[in-house]
Amino acid sequence: MPADDVRSDTTPALTAGETWRALYGHFRPHRWAVVLGALCALAGAAAGLAQPLAAKSLVDRLGGSDSISGVLILLTALVLVGTAIEAVGAYVLDRTAESVVLAARRTLIGRLLRLRLPEVERTQPGDLMSRVTSDTTLLKAVTTRSVVAAISGGVTFLATIVLMGLMDPVLLGVTLGVILLIGGAVALVMPQISKAAKKSQEAVGEISTVLERAFGAFRTIKASGAEAREAAVVDRAATRAWKYGVRSSKWEAVAFTSIGLSVQVSFLAVLGVGGARVASGEIPVSTLVAFLLFLFYLIEPVTSLVDAATQYQVGAAAIARIVEAERLATEDPGPAGGAPAAAGRAAAVEFDDVRFRYRAELPYVHHGVSFTVPGAGMTAFVGPSGAGKTTVFGLIERFYETSGGRILIDGRDIREWPLAELRASIGYVEQDAPVLSGTLRENLVFAAPDAADDAIRDVLVRARLDGLVDRLPDGLDTVVGHRGSKLSGGERQRVAIARALLRRPRLLLLDEATSQLDAVNEMALRDVVAEVARDVTVLVVAHRLSTVTLADRIVVMDAGRVRAVGTHAELVARDPLYGELAATQFLASAPGEAAGARI
Ligand SMILES: Nc1ncnc2c1ncn2[C@@H]1O[C@H](COP(=O)(O)OP(=O)(O)OP(=O)(O)O)[C@@H](O)[C@H]1O
């Protein structure tokens, strides 16, 4: 896959107002802490601002007989208090910034794990992950540092300007003239910082996407000798992140250097004009000294303002990506309701003229599927690949919403069920039997966290996993590796079956759940499923008819339609497609004989 295919290019451009609202939404819960931090910063700045005044008073007293020790003590106290308050303010703000990031991550994580499946399928998980990790980190600077720097820098700037104006309006005019001239040039480069930062964040997202893809198919990459090609794709994304990061730094450097330059040029201009005014007796030398100190002091708020502006540009890019992830549709939990009337009993399932397609632009996968499954017993779904069998299970679990028709469980439309309650009734073993990294025990109790040890032992025996657990040095606490890589395919399937059984479902969905088992284990598991089917409704998708010949009913699907329903013997006799499937698998015989056959 070329790099461009994994790049997210759907980041919506937020307007300035939307960016600000999104930003405010993130720091609103922490606004009082931000206010406290800002007040500390202002108090520290005020203490600093008083220093030139104290210095002026000190210089004025130099020629006279007044003692300067009082002023010196005041100056020292101002420095100490100002520094202490600034330190407290910095801590409060950094702590708040971390809290903003934590809250944003919690919100994103909470939403991402509740996303609707179609949303996940049209995004790149790696890119979503980078929004939780990398983009939220940028929020830290933009929600506190930038905002507080803007407030404190702005207020200090204004206060300094007012005091300078009171000292000498002419020198203030000279200063402002220089600053506005250079500041205007800086404003022009700001959008460049935002553009570069956005591209850089997108490239970081690509790195995660490519790596996630690579680790998800690690063996395939090795077996295909594709390491170098994949590394090159990651390298291209990393280089792009570097390129745009450097571009952003270049514009930031231009901005900061310009500000330094503006203050220095102002300093020289004030020195020249101020010197002339002192020489002509228009102002005393103490005024010039104080004014120059103010000018020196102006560097900090001006730098703060530029810092705020650059951080805001960087954060705006991250906010856009966070907002995009926040806007992905999550699942509707459904109506709040009490326990189902039929709790504990085997579930009855009915598909009533169900039509479904995965996306509006795709063709229909189900063209009016109808069947009825009474409570308990085993029902098998068979048919050619792509007929829509797995889709039946996805619709029952409400991973997807039907485009037409109804699905009823116990006679109640599944859209009327609270989603959690619906899924709590179901045990689902997927086609590729996913096992999560962690221990065997964690995998088993994944769908039933409160399961007792006896129940775990029981399902281990039923899933024929007891022997494996006894052999493992750490038993149930053995770590199974990323996606269960330390287990065989058959072991993974048995773990998935045990997990589903431990949930004590009313409806058990098995999708090719025993396809990787050896004949002995497959037979044993078939018996277990038959036993479970006595008081649980079991729906099975199977390609190997040998696993389903004893089912109570078999639903034959073809191209998104149900073409026949019956027992093995009935279908062999009257459905040509089923007859053909059975014949190619040497099963066109009595169920008793066929049951043991392996294809
Ligand atoms: N998530 C999806 N997004 C888009 N199309 C999908 C998705 N899942 C399945 N399809 C398509 O829907 C059709 C039915 O798929 P489904 O998995 O239900 O078939 P199946 O009968 O279970 O096939 P198999 O026996 O090979 O597992 C296929 O054409 C498939 O390409």
The ligand as a Tripos MOL2 file, in Angstrom:
@<TRIPOS>MOLECULE
LIG
   31    33     1     0     0
SMALL
NO_CHARGES

@<TRIPOS>ATOM
      1 N1        -17.1150   -4.4620    7.0010 N.pl3     1 LIG1
      2 C1        -17.4700   -4.6060    5.7240 C.ar      1 LIG1
      3 N2        -17.5090   -3.5300    4.9130 N.ar      1 LIG1
      4 C2        -17.8780   -3.6590    3.6360 C.ar      1 LIG1
      5 N3        -18.2130   -4.8290    3.0540 N.ar      1 LIG1
      6 C3        -18.1870   -5.9260    3.8160 C.ar      1 LIG1
      7 C4        -17.8030   -5.8800    5.1840 C.ar      1 LIG1
      8 N4        -17.8610   -7.1240    5.6900 N.ar      1 LIG1
      9 C5        -18.2600   -7.9310    4.6870 C.ar      1 LIG1
     10 N5        -18.4510   -7.2140    3.5570 N.ar      1 LIG1
     11 C6        -18.9430   -7.7360    2.2910 C.3       1 LIG1
     12 O1        -20.2300   -8.2870    2.5060 O.3       1 LIG1
     13 C7        -20.3970   -9.5010    1.8180 C.3       1 LIG1
     14 C8        -20.8560  -10.6050    2.7650 C.3       1 LIG1
     15 O2        -19.8290  -10.8250    3.7020 O.3       1 LIG1
     16 P1        -19.9600  -11.9160    4.8660 P.3       1 LIG1
     17 O3        -18.7240  -11.8510    5.6620 O.co2     1 LIG1
     18 O4        -21.2560  -11.7530    5.5480 O.co2     1 LIG1
     19 O5        -20.0210  -13.2420    4.0180 O.3       1 LIG1
     20 P2        -19.9060  -14.7430    4.4980 P.3       1 LIG1
     21 O6        -21.0540  -15.4530    3.8920 O.co2     1 LIG1
     22 O7        -19.7910  -14.8280    5.9680 O.co2     1 LIG1
     23 O8        -18.5450  -15.1420    3.8100 O.3       1 LIG1
     24 P3        -17.4240  -16.1930    4.2950 P.3       1 LIG1
     25 O9        -18.0830  -17.5350    4.2240 O.co2     1 LIG1
     26 O10       -16.3590  -16.0430    3.2760 O.co2     1 LIG1
     27 O11       -17.0170  -15.7870    5.6570 O.co2     1 LIG1
     28 C9        -19.0660   -9.8000    1.1440 C.3       1 LIG1
     29 O12       -19.1890   -9.4530   -0.2210 O.3       1 LIG1
     30 C10       -18.0800   -8.8890    1.8050 C.3       1 LIG1
     31 O13       -17.1080   -8.4250    0.9070 O.3       1 LIG1
@<TRIPOS>BOND
     1     1     2 1
     2     2     3 ar
     3     2     7 ar
     4     3     4 ar
     5     4     5 ar
     6     5     6 ar
     7     6     7 ar
     8     6    10 ar
     9     7     8 ar
    10     8     9 ar
    11     9    10 ar
    12    10    11 1
    13    11    12 1
    14    11    30 1
    15    12    13 1
    16    13    14 1
    17    13    28 1
    18    14    15 1
    19    15    16 1
    20    16    17 2
    21    16    18 1
    22    16    19 1
    23    19    20 1
    24    20    21 2
    25    20    22 1
    26    20    23 1
    27    23    24 1
    28    24    25 2
    29    24    26 1
    30    24    27 1
    31    28    29 1
    32    28    30 1
    33    30    31 1
@<TRIPOS>SUBSTRUCTURE
     1 LIG1         1 GROUP 0 **** ****
